[in-house]
Amino acid sequence: MKLPLALLALAVLGTAAAGGAGREAEEVEEAVQAGRFSTPEQHRCRWELRSAAGASELRLSCRPAGGGAARSCAYRGEPRRCPAYGGRSRQYWRQILGRLRRRQHPCAPGGPLSARFCGPGRAPPEAQLRLLPGPTPSPLPAGPTGDPAETYCANRWHSLCSFFVGFWEG
């Protein structure tokens, strides 16, 4: 009689553990927020924030007020790596969207986006949102810069990558 009771207890504990894992999976699921804003140049922009597994992506689609082609872009970063983000996440996103509102063209290349309390020196560089290269109606540069390291290496690994490119080219 003691053996079936022990097996029943193990089955109940296993089910409870599986239920806990299910709740964790629900917390990891993607969260989505969205809204709209206008820029000083009267571009009407829609934004969508997707957050999952520590990384966040802010997608924008902006259209000039008088009509014309819409530009889409995305910024990606890990704001949770900022020590102050946990208790001030709403303020973080308000400041990010405020900075985008003040830009004449939010999808134009520019510096990384960060909230004042998560700026350089206060948080690791990964906490900043950086513009992702993506499809835009603007023309692409004419060709490579001539430096293969500039063409093939990301900024973060540029020095190490340029060493290997230089070694490869002789």
C-alpha positions as CSV (number, residue, x, y, z in Angstrom):
1,M,0.0,0.0,0.0
2,K,2.9,2.4,0.7
3,L,4.4,1.9,-2.9
4,P,1.2,3.1,-4.8
5,L,1.0,6.1,-2.4
6,A,4.6,7.0,-3.1
7,L,4.0,6.8,-6.9
8,L,0.9,9.0,-6.6
9,A,2.9,11.5,-4.6
10,L,5.6,11.5,-7.3
11,A,3.0,11.9,-10.0
12,V,1.5,14.9,-8.2
13,L,4.9,16.5,-7.7
14,G,5.8,16.0,-11.4
15,T,2.5,17.6,-12.5
16,A,3.1,20.6,-10.2
17,A,6.7,21.0,-11.5
18,A,5.4,20.9,-15.1
19,G,2.8,23.5,-14.3
20,G,5.5,25.7,-12.9
21,A,7.5,25.3,-16.1
22,G,4.4,26.2,-18.1
23,R,4.0,29.5,-16.1
24,E,7.7,30.3,-16.8
25,A,7.1,29.7,-20.5
26,E,4.1,32.1,-20.4
27,E,6.3,34.8,-18.9
28,V,8.9,34.4,-21.6
29,E,6.3,34.8,-24.3
30,E,6.6,37.9,-26.5
31,A,4.9,41.1,-25.2
32,V,3.7,43.6,-27.8
33,Q,2.8,47.3,-27.4
34,A,1.9,49.8,-30.1
35,G,1.1,53.4,-30.7
36,R,1.5,56.5,-33.0
37,F,3.3,59.8,-33.0
38,S,4.2,62.7,-35.4
39,T,7.6,64.3,-36.0
40,P,8.5,68.0,-36.5
41,E,8.5,67.3,-40.2
42,Q,4.9,66.0,-40.0
43,H,5.7,62.4,-40.6
44,R,3.0,60.2,-39.1
45,C,4.6,57.2,-37.5
46,R,3.3,54.0,-36.1
47,W,5.4,52.1,-33.6
48,E,5.3,48.6,-32.3
49,L,7.4,47.3,-29.4
50,R,8.2,43.6,-29.2
51,S,10.0,42.2,-26.2
52,A,11.1,38.6,-25.7
53,A,13.9,36.9,-23.8
54,G,15.7,40.0,-22.8
55,A,15.9,41.7,-26.2
56,S,13.5,44.4,-27.4
57,E,12.7,45.5,-30.9
58,L,11.0,48.8,-31.7
59,R,9.5,48.7,-35.2
60,L,8.6,52.0,-36.9
61,S,6.6,52.8,-40.1
62,C,6.6,56.5,-41.0
63,R,4.7,58.3,-43.8
64,P,5.0,61.9,-44.8
65,A,1.9,64.0,-44.0
66,G,1.4,65.0,-47.7
67,G,1.6,61.4,-48.9
68,G,4.5,59.6,-50.4
69,A,6.3,56.4,-49.7
70,A,6.4,55.0,-46.1
71,R,9.7,54.2,-44.5
72,S,10.0,51.3,-42.2
73,C,12.8,50.5,-39.8
74,A,13.6,48.7,-36.5
75,Y,15.7,49.4,-33.5
76,R,17.0,46.6,-31.4
77,G,18.7,46.4,-28.0
78,E,18.7,44.8,-24.5
79,P,17.3,47.5,-22.2
80,R,17.0,45.0,-19.3
81,R,20.8,45.1,-19.1
82,C,20.5,48.6,-17.8
83,P,20.5,48.5,-13.9
84,A,17.8,51.1,-13.6
85,Y,15.5,49.6,-16.3
86,G,13.7,47.2,-13.9
87,G,11.9,49.8,-11.9
88,R,11.6,52.5,-14.6
89,S,10.8,50.6,-17.8
90,R,7.8,52.8,-18.6
91,Q,9.9,55.9,-18.3
92,Y,12.6,54.3,-20.4
93,W,10.2,53.7,-23.3
94,R,8.6,57.2,-23.0
95,Q,12.1,58.8,-23.3
96,I,13.0,56.6,-26.3
97,L,9.7,57.5,-28.1
98,G,10.3,61.2,-27.2
99,R,13.7,61.1,-28.8
100,L,12.2,59.5,-31.9
101,R,9.4,62.2,-32.0
102,R,12.0,64.9,-32.0
103,R,13.9,63.4,-35.0
104,Q,13.0,64.8,-38.4
105,H,13.3,61.3,-39.9
106,P,13.1,58.5,-37.3
107,C,14.3,55.9,-39.7
108,A,17.3,57.8,-40.9
109,P,20.7,56.6,-39.6
110,G,21.8,58.2,-36.4
111,G,23.3,57.4,-33.0
112,P,21.9,54.7,-30.7
113,L,18.8,55.5,-28.6
114,S,18.9,55.3,-24.8
115,A,17.1,56.8,-21.9
116,R,19.0,59.4,-19.8
117,F,19.4,57.0,-16.9
118,C,20.7,54.2,-19.2
119,G,23.0,56.2,-21.3
120,P,26.7,55.6,-22.0
121,G,28.6,55.0,-18.8
122,R,25.5,54.1,-16.9
123,A,24.7,50.8,-18.7
124,P,26.5,48.5,-21.1
125,P,26.4,49.3,-24.8
126,E,24.0,46.4,-25.4
127,A,21.3,48.3,-23.5
128,Q,21.1,51.0,-26.2
129,L,18.8,50.6,-29.1
130,R,20.5,50.5,-32.5
131,L,19.0,51.0,-35.9
132,L,18.9,47.7,-37.8
133,P,19.8,47.7,-41.5
134,G,16.6,47.0,-43.4
135,P,14.6,47.8,-46.5
136,T,14.1,51.5,-47.1
137,P,13.2,53.4,-50.2
138,S,16.4,55.5,-50.0
139,P,19.2,54.6,-52.4
140,L,22.0,52.4,-51.2
141,P,25.7,53.6,-51.3
142,A,27.4,53.2,-54.6
143,G,29.8,50.4,-53.6
144,P,32.2,49.1,-50.9
145,T,34.5,51.6,-49.3
146,G,37.6,49.8,-50.4
147,D,38.5,48.5,-47.0
148,P,37.3,44.9,-46.7
149,A,37.3,45.2,-42.9
150,E,34.7,48.0,-43.2
151,T,32.6,45.9,-45.5
152,Y,32.6,42.6,-43.5
153,C,33.2,43.6,-39.9
154,A,30.6,44.8,-37.3
155,N,31.6,47.8,-35.2
156,R,31.8,45.7,-32.0
157,W,34.4,43.3,-33.4
158,H,36.1,45.6,-35.9
159,S,39.6,45.5,-34.6
160,L,39.7,41.7,-34.3
161,C,38.0,41.2,-37.6
162,S,40.2,43.7,-39.4
163,F,43.2,41.8,-38.1
164,F,41.9,38.5,-39.6
165,V,40.9,40.2,-42.9
166,G,44.4,41.7,-43.1
167,F,46.0,38.3,-42.4
168,W,43.8,36.6,-45.0
169,E,44.6,39.2,-47.7
170,G,48.3,38.8,-46.9
